Amino acid sequence: MAKGILLLDYLPTRCADCELRNSISIDNTVCHVNMKSINDSEYFGKKPSWCSLRDRDKFIEDIRCRCYEMGLDESQTEIIVSELN
């Protein structure tokens, strides 16, 4: 499956603050990123664990760690990271 990166001006801390959800009705809110229904505790509480929205800096650090685990050297890692910036 192809993957992409979506840049947001801010990272929401709960579904209620996220622009990537649709409130069809009071009892039927859907996340457009994962196409999952959002219950009230997920909507008003902290961001659910299944949410794929992550902080950009943490994402870059995760990529660096994965490159290291794969045995890539520093220059190869920087080429991959530079493509994400």
MDAnalysis code that builds the backbone (N, CA, C; Angstrom):
import MDAnalysis as mda
import numpy as np

u = mda.Universe.empty(255, n_residues=85, atom_resindex=np.repeat(np.arange(85), 3), trajectory=True)
u.add_TopologyAttr("name", ["N", "CA", "C"] * 85)
u.add_TopologyAttr("resid", np.arange(1, 86))
u.add_TopologyAttr("resname", ["MET", "ALA", "LYS", "GLY", "ILE", "LEU", "LEU", "LEU", "ASP", "TYR", "LEU", "PRO", "THR", "ARG", "CYS", "ALA", "ASP", "CYS", "GLU", "LEU", "ARG", "ASN", "SER", "ILE", "SER", "ILE", "ASP", "ASN", "THR", "VAL", "CYS", "HIS", "VAL", "ASN", "MET", "LYS", "SER", "ILE", "ASN", "ASP", "SER", "GLU", "TYR", "PHE", "GLY", "LYS", "LYS", "PRO", "SER", "TRP", "CYS", "SER", "LEU", "ARG", "ASP", "ARG", "ASP", "LYS", "PHE", "ILE", "GLU", "ASP", "ILE", "ARG", "CYS", "ARG", "CYS", "TYR", "GLU", "MET", "GLY", "LEU", "ASP", "GLU", "SER", "GLN", "THR", "GLU", "ILE", "ILE", "VAL", "SER", "GLU", "LEU", "ASN"])
u.atoms.positions = np.array([
    [0.846, -1.171, 0.000],
    [0.000, 0.000, 0.000],
    [0.895, 1.240, 0.000],
    [0.557, 2.197, -0.825],
    [1.318, 3.450, -0.882],
    [1.055, 4.269, 0.373],
    [2.062, 4.997, 0.798],
    [1.932, 5.833, 1.987],
    [2.279, 7.263, 1.632],
    [1.794, 8.191, 2.422],
    [2.086, 9.597, 2.204],
    [2.183, 10.328, 3.520],
    [2.577, 11.576, 3.450],
    [2.708, 12.415, 4.632],
    [1.769, 13.597, 4.475],
    [1.031, 13.880, 5.518],
    [0.105, 15.002, 5.548],
    [0.597, 15.973, 6.608],
    [0.879, 17.216, 6.232],
    [1.357, 18.217, 7.183],
    [0.190, 19.073, 7.668],
    [0.044, 19.159, 8.972],
    [-0.985, 19.987, 9.592],
    [-0.303, 21.137, 10.317],
    [-0.996, 22.248, 10.443],
    [-0.440, 23.395, 11.169],
    [-0.263, 23.100, 12.653],
    [-1.065, 22.205, 13.169],
    [-0.963, 21.825, 14.578],
    [-1.330, 20.353, 14.698],
    [-0.887, 19.722, 15.757],
    [-1.197, 18.326, 16.007],
    [-2.277, 18.267, 17.077],
    [-3.494, 17.843, 16.715],
    [-4.567, 17.805, 17.701],
    [-4.276, 16.785, 18.802],
    [-4.733, 17.097, 20.003],
    [-4.531, 16.190, 21.131],
    [-5.759, 15.345, 21.417],
    [-6.841, 15.600, 20.692],
    [-8.059, 14.794, 20.824],
    [-8.844, 14.898, 19.520],
    [-9.711, 13.948, 19.293],
    [-10.479, 13.897, 18.044],
    [-11.366, 15.123, 17.863],
    [-11.884, 15.676, 18.957],
    [-12.784, 16.826, 18.873],
    [-12.087, 18.035, 18.230],
    [-10.768, 18.118, 18.341],
    [-10.013, 19.241, 17.787],
    [-9.445, 18.952, 16.395],
    [-9.660, 17.768, 15.887],
    [-9.064, 17.352, 14.622],
    [-9.964, 17.712, 13.444],
    [-9.355, 18.249, 12.400],
    [-10.092, 18.594, 11.182],
    [-10.340, 17.381, 10.297],
    [-9.707, 16.270, 10.584],
    [-9.809, 15.076, 9.754],
    [-10.865, 14.098, 10.264],
    [-11.909, 14.625, 10.818],
    [-13.029, 13.805, 11.276],
    [-14.311, 14.423, 10.753],
    [-15.328, 13.592, 10.681],
    [-16.608, 14.047, 10.175],
    [-17.682, 13.719, 11.194],
    [-18.436, 14.706, 11.595],
    [-19.547, 14.485, 12.514],
    [-20.822, 14.319, 11.694],
    [-21.109, 13.092, 11.330],
    [-22.306, 12.801, 10.547],
    [-23.536, 13.055, 11.398],
    [-23.499, 12.586, 12.612],
    [-24.561, 12.840, 13.576],
    [-23.941, 12.778, 14.956],
    [-24.716, 13.025, 15.958],
    [-24.184, 13.027, 17.325],
    [-23.600, 11.669, 17.684],
    [-24.221, 10.596, 17.223],
    [-23.771, 9.251, 17.584],
    [-22.862, 8.599, 16.542],
    [-22.501, 9.323, 15.477],
    [-21.734, 8.698, 14.407],
    [-20.646, 9.641, 13.891],
    [-19.521, 9.681, 14.588],
    [-18.378, 10.478, 14.159],
    [-17.335, 9.527, 13.580],
    [-16.756, 9.900, 12.435],
    [-15.827, 9.019, 11.731],
    [-14.487, 9.726, 11.524],
    [-13.404, 9.004, 11.765],
    [-12.053, 9.497, 11.475],
    [-11.777, 9.243, 9.997],
    [-11.444, 10.294, 9.249],
    [-11.184, 10.135, 7.818],
    [-9.785, 9.605, 7.533],
    [-8.903, 9.589, 8.502],
    [-7.561, 9.036, 8.301],
    [-7.617, 7.520, 8.322],
    [-8.291, 6.964, 9.332],
    [-8.352, 5.507, 9.510],
    [-9.707, 4.906, 9.171],
    [-10.682, 5.756, 8.841],
    [-12.048, 5.315, 8.543],
    [-12.629, 4.473, 9.681],
    [-12.409, 4.944, 10.910],
    [-12.938, 4.278, 12.095],
    [-13.986, 5.158, 12.746],
    [-14.968, 4.519, 13.343],
    [-15.944, 5.256, 14.132],
    [-15.286, 5.702, 15.430],
    [-15.646, 6.889, 15.877],
    [-15.066, 7.452, 17.097],
    [-16.142, 7.492, 18.163],
    [-15.881, 6.839, 19.301],
    [-16.856, 6.882, 20.393],
    [-16.646, 8.155, 21.222],
    [-17.555, 8.412, 22.156],
    [-17.503, 9.651, 22.937],
    [-16.216, 9.802, 23.736],
    [-15.723, 8.713, 24.332],
    [-14.504, 8.827, 25.145],
    [-13.296, 9.151, 24.268],
    [-13.244, 8.621, 23.050],
    [-12.157, 8.951, 22.124],
    [-12.318, 10.370, 21.592],
    [-13.555, 10.776, 21.356],
    [-13.827, 12.094, 20.791],
    [-13.424, 13.213, 21.746],
    [-13.806, 13.077, 23.014],
    [-13.552, 14.134, 23.993],
    [-12.304, 13.897, 24.827],
    [-11.805, 12.673, 24.861],
    [-10.624, 12.353, 25.663],
    [-9.340, 12.562, 24.896],
    [-8.264, 11.942, 25.390],
    [-6.974, 12.031, 24.709],
    [-7.031, 11.326, 23.362],
    [-6.101, 11.666, 22.493],
    [-6.016, 11.055, 21.168],
    [-5.900, 9.535, 21.328],
    [-6.726, 8.758, 20.592],
    [-6.679, 7.297, 20.739],
    [-5.346, 6.708, 20.270],
    [-4.999, 5.554, 20.802],
    [-3.722, 4.916, 20.451],
    [-3.676, 4.505, 18.982],
    [-4.813, 4.266, 18.354],
    [-4.845, 3.855, 16.949],
    [-4.665, 5.024, 15.979],
    [-4.648, 6.255, 16.480],
    [-4.495, 7.429, 15.615],
    [-3.093, 7.437, 15.008],
    [-3.025, 7.623, 13.691],
    [-1.726, 7.594, 13.014],
    [-1.085, 8.973, 12.874],
    [-1.725, 10.031, 13.366],
    [-1.118, 11.360, 13.331],
    [-0.017, 11.432, 14.380],
    [1.176, 11.818, 13.952],
    [2.319, 11.889, 14.861],
    [3.044, 13.211, 14.685],
    [3.776, 13.579, 15.701],
    [4.617, 14.767, 15.645],
    [5.717, 14.538, 14.607],
    [5.988, 15.540, 13.776],
    [6.970, 15.411, 12.702],
    [8.368, 15.077, 13.225],
    [8.796, 15.762, 14.283],
    [10.138, 15.515, 14.819],
    [10.271, 14.090, 15.359],
    [9.214, 13.603, 16.014],
    [9.232, 12.224, 16.505],
    [9.239, 11.246, 15.334],
    [8.519, 11.558, 14.274],
    [8.494, 10.713, 13.087],
    [9.892, 10.613, 12.467],
    [10.568, 11.750, 12.335],
    [11.929, 11.760, 11.769],
    [12.868, 10.939, 12.641],
    [12.753, 11.078, 13.958],
    [13.602, 10.303, 14.863],
    [13.321, 8.807, 14.734],
    [12.046, 8.425, 14.571],
    [11.697, 7.016, 14.358],
    [12.331, 6.484, 13.072],
    [12.326, 7.302, 12.023],
    [12.953, 6.899, 10.757],
    [14.448, 6.691, 10.949],
    [15.100, 7.603, 11.674],
    [16.538, 7.458, 11.949],
    [16.821, 6.142, 12.692],
    [15.994, 5.824, 13.679],
    [16.176, 4.582, 14.446],
    [16.000, 3.358, 13.560],
    [15.007, 3.398, 12.692],
    [14.778, 2.260, 11.791],
    [15.937, 2.092, 10.813],
    [16.476, 3.194, 10.335],
    [17.635, 3.117, 9.431],
    [18.817, 2.488, 10.150],
    [19.038, 2.880, 11.411],
    [20.134, 2.320, 12.203],
    [19.929, 0.814, 12.402],
    [18.680, 0.420, 12.717],
    [18.374, -0.999, 12.926],
    [18.580, -1.811, 11.653],
    [18.377, -1.180, 10.490],
    [18.555, -1.862, 9.206],
    [20.025, -1.910, 8.791],
    [20.886, -1.230, 9.534],
    [22.316, -1.257, 9.236],
    [22.773, -0.201, 8.249],
    [21.953, 0.809, 7.992],
    [22.361, 1.870, 7.080],
    [23.349, 2.797, 7.777],
    [24.310, 3.313, 7.022],
    [25.267, 4.237, 7.627],
    [24.676, 5.646, 7.684],
    [25.411, 6.563, 8.283],
    [24.929, 7.929, 8.526],
    [24.564, 8.661, 7.230],
    [25.391, 8.505, 6.189],
    [25.118, 9.218, 4.939],
    [23.849, 8.685, 4.261],
    [23.630, 7.384, 4.299],
    [22.413, 6.817, 3.732],
    [21.184, 7.288, 4.503],
    [21.310, 7.341, 5.822],
    [20.207, 7.798, 6.663],
    [19.866, 9.255, 6.359],
    [20.900, 10.089, 6.205],
    [20.655, 11.519, 5.923],
    [19.981, 11.720, 4.572],
    [20.293, 10.879, 3.596],
    [19.631, 10.976, 2.291],
    [18.140, 10.682, 2.454],
    [17.801, 9.670, 3.210],
    [16.389, 9.307, 3.431],
    [15.678, 10.427, 4.195],
    [16.290, 10.916, 5.250],
    [15.683, 11.967, 6.059],
    [15.526, 13.263, 5.257],
    [16.506, 13.592, 4.422],
    [16.420, 14.819, 3.634],
    [15.258, 14.773, 2.648],
    [14.880, 13.599, 2.194],
    [13.741, 13.454, 1.297],
    [12.423, 13.751, 2.022],
    [12.415, 13.625, 3.340],
    [11.202, 13.869, 4.133],
    [11.055, 15.327, 4.521],
    [12.118, 16.101, 4.431],
    [12.068, 17.512, 4.832],
    [11.568, 18.397, 3.734],
])
